[in-house]
Amino acid sequence: MKEKLEKLLREGEAAIRSTKNETELQEVKGSILGKQGALTEFLKEIPKLAAELRPEMGRVVNEAKTKFNSMIEARREELKLKAAEVPADFDYTLPGIAPSMGGLHPITQMRYDLDDAFRSMGFEIYQEDDITSELYAFDKLNFPPNHPARESMDTYWLEGHDKGDAGDKLCLRPHLTGGSVRYLQTHKPPYRFVYPGRVYRNETTDARHERAFFQYEALIVDRDFTFTAGKVMIKSILSKVFGRDVPVRMRAGFFPFVEPGFEIDMGCLVCGGKGCSVCKHVGWIEIMPGGTPHPNVLRAAGLDPDEFTGFYVNIGLDRLVMMRYGVDDVRLFHSADLRFLQQFH
Amino acid sequence: MKVSLNWLKDYVKLPEDMDLKKLAFDLTMSTVEVENVTELARQFDGILVGELKEVQPHPNADRLRVCKVDIADGEIHDIVCGGSNLVPGMKVAVACPGSWVRWHGEGEPVEIKNTKLRGVASYGMICASVEVGLAELFPAEEETQILDLSDFDAPAGTPLSKALDLEDVILEIDNKSMTNRPDLWGHYGIAREISALYQLPLADWKPFAPGDVAEFPVVIQDPDRCPRYIGVKLEGIEVKPAPFYMRSRIWRVGMRPINALVDITNYVMLALGQPTHVFDSNQITDYICVRRAQEKEELLLLNDRTLALTKEDLVIADSEGAVALAGVMGGARDSVLPETTSVILEVANFEAAGVRSTALRFDNRTEASARYEKSVDPERCDPALSMAMSLFAEIYPSVKVTAFSDHYVKKLARKELDVELDWLNRRLGKRIPNQQIAAKLKLLGFDISFTSDVMHIVVPTWRSTGDVGIKADIMEEVARMYGYENFEPTTIVTSFEGAVNQLDMDLVRKIKEYLAFRCGLWEVFTYPWMEDETVNAVLQSTEGILKLSTPPAPNESYIRSSLLPNLCRAVAENERYFSEFSIFEEAQVFHDSDYQSPYDEREKLPSQRRNLAAAFAGSGEKVQELFRRAKGVVENMPRLTHMEAFSMRRVEKPVWADDTVWLNLYLGEQRVGNLALLSRKVSMAVGIKNLAAVFFELDLDALKPLRSRTNEFSHLAEYPMIDYDLSMLFDAQIKWENIEESALKRKNRESYLQKVAFVDEYKGAQIPAGKKSVTIRLTIGSEEKTLKSEEIEKCADSVIKQLEKDLKGELRR
C-alpha cells in the first residue's frame, strides 16, 4: 500500500505540474482530493487495515494530502504569474504616445527667459498700451519737431487722430521708450524695470524687416550709475540667456533719448568672434542700442538730471530669437503658421 | 558714405605704417561705424600699361586686330583685340593672364587666360574702360573704344592702379551712425576725428578775400530758412573736364564726374560737407532772391521734373521767377550749358527742417539735401568758398571775380557749457586728467578752460547746430575720445527694497503656460491690422473700430477691436496643413471710446485692453467633443492659474456664433468674454473650408489674480466611497445642467450622496428617437461607517426616483 501511495504521489505531482490553467488544475485536484479522488480512496481503505497499521497509514495519507494541497497552491500561483506575463513578441520599438503638445511662441519664450534673468536681479516687469500719442512717442523723448521718425512713412498714425496737438495725435507705438516715461512718472525712484512689447513701423517688409516686431527695454535709474555698470548688466543677462559667456562691447552710437548713446555688440556665437557670414566677418553682431537716459527724458519724467542718471538698453527680441534658432525670415514670427511654430518647444 | 584715405591725408598726416584695421576699429568704437575697408587697387591686380608696337589686321576676322604689345617683361606679346581706336604708339590697359575683368562691363568678373581667337594666340586682353570698372571715369563714346592711356605719364609695364594713381583705400561708413553729426559728412570732418583720436595736427585753410569788386545783388526774404548766402560772379570760364585727380577722387567715393564746374561743387561738398551750386550767370536776371515759393508756382528741375511748389518751399529766384529749389536741386533754366562762359557760385546755408520737408514732399532727395537736413552750420560757408575759389583758380587760371556778396543774416552762436568735474567723474566712474581731456577736445575744435572744479567749454560752430548742447554731450565726447574699451567694468550697487511681486504679470504668464503646456494649444502672433472682408464677416460691423491713416495695404486699415478676425484667418491658413489643432493669441484690442490718460492731461488715449483668444479646430463630426474640450480649458483655467472663477451664462449670442452653441463668460456681474462655435456662415466667409472651430475670447485686464492659493486641504475619506453608475433615458432636449440639479437635490436630504458626475451621453441605435441615454456617476459614502450594500442601493434609488419625478427619466436596466 505504501508503494501504491508513493506512486500516486509521483503521478499526482506530474499531473499538477502539467496543468495549463485553473480549470485543469481543478480537475486534477478533484481526481486526487475529490470525493472519488485517488487519495480519498486510500483514506477509505484505512479502516480495513490491521489496527496496529492504521495510525501509521493515517499519518502517511494525511501527509500526502497536505503535500498535494501545497503543490496545488504553488501551481496555482505559478499559473497566475504566467497568465499575467507579457508576451515575448511585445514590440517595444513602437513609437511613444506624445503628451498633449502645445507651446509658447519662440519670442514669448525668449521674453520669459529675459524676464527670469532680469527678475533674478530685482527688476520689475512693466507693460503698457500699444496706442500712444505723439506726446509720449516723440515730444517727451527729445525727438526734434521735424525728426524723420515722426512722419507717416515711419509711423502708423490713426485716421482722424493724425492732426492737432501732440496729445491728440495717436499712433501705434513706434518704440517702447515713451511707455518707460509713463513708468517713471508713476513710480518713485530709484527704478529698475524691464518693458517687453510689440512696436510698429510703417516700412516695406523683407526677410530682415517687419512692420510689427518686439522690443525689450530695460531701464535703471538711480542716483549714481556709470555706463560701465550697464555693460556688466548686459553681459550677465546675455550670458544667462545663451547659457555661456558672451563677450560684449559698447561703441559710439546716437539715439535721441540717450546721451551718451551706444551701439552694443555681442561676440558672434556662431564663429566665436573669428568672423563668419552671420557676423559679416567682423566677429561682432549689433544687438541693441543703449545709453544713459537723456536729461530731457528724465526731466519729462519729473526727475532732476543732476541728481539722477541711469542706464537703458533696448533689445531687439526678433533678432535675438533669429540668432538663437537660425531663423532667416523675420516675417515668419507673425505668420501664425503652425509648421513654423511647432518647431519651438 | 565712402571716404578715400588719400583724400583724408590732405587734411591730416597719417603715419605711413598706419594699421588700417586699427583705424577702422578706432573710428567704429569712437565715432562712426566703418562697415568696410577696401583696397581700391586690388580690383586692378594684373592689369598693366601696355604700349602698342604694331597693329595688324587679323587674318581670319575683319573686325579684329592683332597687336604687338610691350608690357616691359622682355617680350612683345600678340594680343587680339576688336578695338576701333587702336593705333601704333598708343598706351592701353592690358589684362594679363590671371587678372579679372568684366566682359563688356556685364556679369560676374572672369579670369583672363591665354587663348586663341580665330586661330591667333592672344596674350590676355586689351581693355575698354567698362571692362576694368572705369566707365564712369573714362566714358567711352562707343562700345569698341579702347581705354586710351597715352596721356598718362607711365611707361609700359606700370600697374594700371599706379599709372592712374588708384592706390587708395576706401572706407565705407554707415550713414545711420552719423545722422546726428552734420560735421562728418565730408572728408575734412572725418579727418578732424582722426586728428583728435591720434593727436595729429589738422590742416588749416585760408579765408578767401574777394578784393575790391562789385556787390553781387542778393535779397534774403526768409532769414530763418536761409541764414547765409554768398554769391560770387565768375567770368572767363568754360565747360571742360576737371583735372584727372579731381575726377578720380569724385569717382572713387561713389559720384560721377560731369564737367569741371559741376565737379568743383561736388568736390567741395565731398571734402567739407558743404553743398554749393553754380548757375549760368546769363540766365540770372537782375538779382538773386531767396524767398518762399508761391502756391502752385512751377519749377522745372535739372532732372526734368516739373514741380508745383507750395508756400512751404524755399526757392532761389531772380526777377523773372524761381530758378532753383533751395538746398535741394538746381533748375533747368539756369543750368550750365556747353557755351557757358560766366557763372554765379552759390555758397549758402539753408535751415534743415525746411530742406528736409521740401525734399520729401517732392520725393526728390539729393546729396545736397541729405547734408542740409542734418543741420549744417553757416560758418562752413567760409572754408567751402575758399576751397571752391582756389579750385576755380587752378582750373581756370584767367578767371575773374566780377561781383561778390556775403549776406550772413542769422549768425550762429557757439554754445557754452560749464561741466562740474565732480559730476563728470562720478558719471564716468573714473577720473581722467584735465590735460588729457583738453588735448583731445581741443583737436575736435572745443575751447576749454578749467577753474578748480569746473570745466568751461565753448563748442565749435560745427557742433553747435543741435549736436552738442548739454553737459551729458561733453561727457560723451570725453568718454568716446578716451575710448569706451578703456573703462573698467564696475559693479551695480543698489538697495534692496523687497522682492518683486507682480500678480497681474504672473497671471498672464500662468494662463499662457497653462494653455500651452497643460492644454496643448500653440501660441500664435498676428498683426493688429485686419482685412476688411474678415472684419465684416466676423464682427459684422466696423462701428467703434479704429483705423490707420496709412495702412500696410488698402484693405487692412482697421486695427483690431477683437482678436477673433485674425485668429479666424490663422485657422483658415493652418487648415491647409492640419486637420485638428488649437491655437491662442494674447494681444491688445482697441476701441474708439473712453478717451483719457492718467499720465498727462493733454493726452487722450482710446480704450485699450489686453485680450486672450483661442481657437479649437477639428472635424465637424465631433463638434460636441470640440466644444467640451474648449469649455474644459476655460472652466479649469481659474483654478489652475489661481484667479477668481468665472461663470458661464446665456445672455447675448455673439454675432459670429452658431445659433445653439454659445456661452457668455462672467466674472461676478461683469461680462468678460464668450465661448462659442463659429457659425457655418462666418466660417465660410473667412475661408475656413472644412473644419469646425470653437473660439473663446477673454478680457485679460478684467481677470483678478488670487493673492495666494485658496483651496483648502480636506481629509482623506476614512471609509470607502463607492462610484455608482446609472444610465437613464431622458428627452433629448433635457440638459445635463437640469439632470445634475435634480440629482443633487438628494444630496441635501440623503447624506450618503457625495457627488454627481457626468460620464457620457448617447443617442442612436437602441435609443428611441427624441431620447438620449445619459450615464451618471454617483459617489456614495459616509464619513462615519462603511455602508452596507442595501444602504448604497437605497441612496441610488432615491436619486433615480428624483430624476423620474423631475425629468421623466427612465432607468435603463
Interface residues (C-beta under 8 A of the other chain):
Chain A: S100 M101 G102 G103 L104 H105 I107 T108 Y112 D115 R119 M121 G122 F123 E124 I125 Q127 D129 D130 I131 T132 S133 L135 Y136 P144 P145 N146 P148 E151 S152 M153 Y156 W157 L158 E159 G160 D162 D165 A166 G167 D168 L170 L172 R182 Q185 T186 P190 R192 R198 Y200 N202 R211 A212 I220 D222 D224 F225 T226 F227 T228 A229 K231 V232 M233 K235 R249 M250 R251 A252 G253 F254 E259 P260 G261 F262 E263 T292 H294 P295 P305 D306 T309 F333 H334 S335 A336 D337 L338 R339 L341 Q342
Chain B: T28 M29 S30 T31 V32 E33 S177 M178 T179 N180 R181 A352 A353 R356 S357 L360 W423 R426 R427 L428 G429 G466 I470 A472 D473 M475 E476 A479 R480 Y484 E485 F487 E488 P489 T490 T491 I492 T494 S495 F496 V500 Q502 M505 R509 K512 E513 L515 A516 F517 R518 C519 G520 L521 W522 E523 V524 F525 T526 Y527 P528 L546 K547 L548 S549 T550 P551 P552 S557 I559 N566 R569 A570 E573 N574 Y577 F578 F581 S582 I583 E585 A587 Q588 F590 S597 P598 Y599 D600 R602 E603 K604 L605 P606 Q608 R610
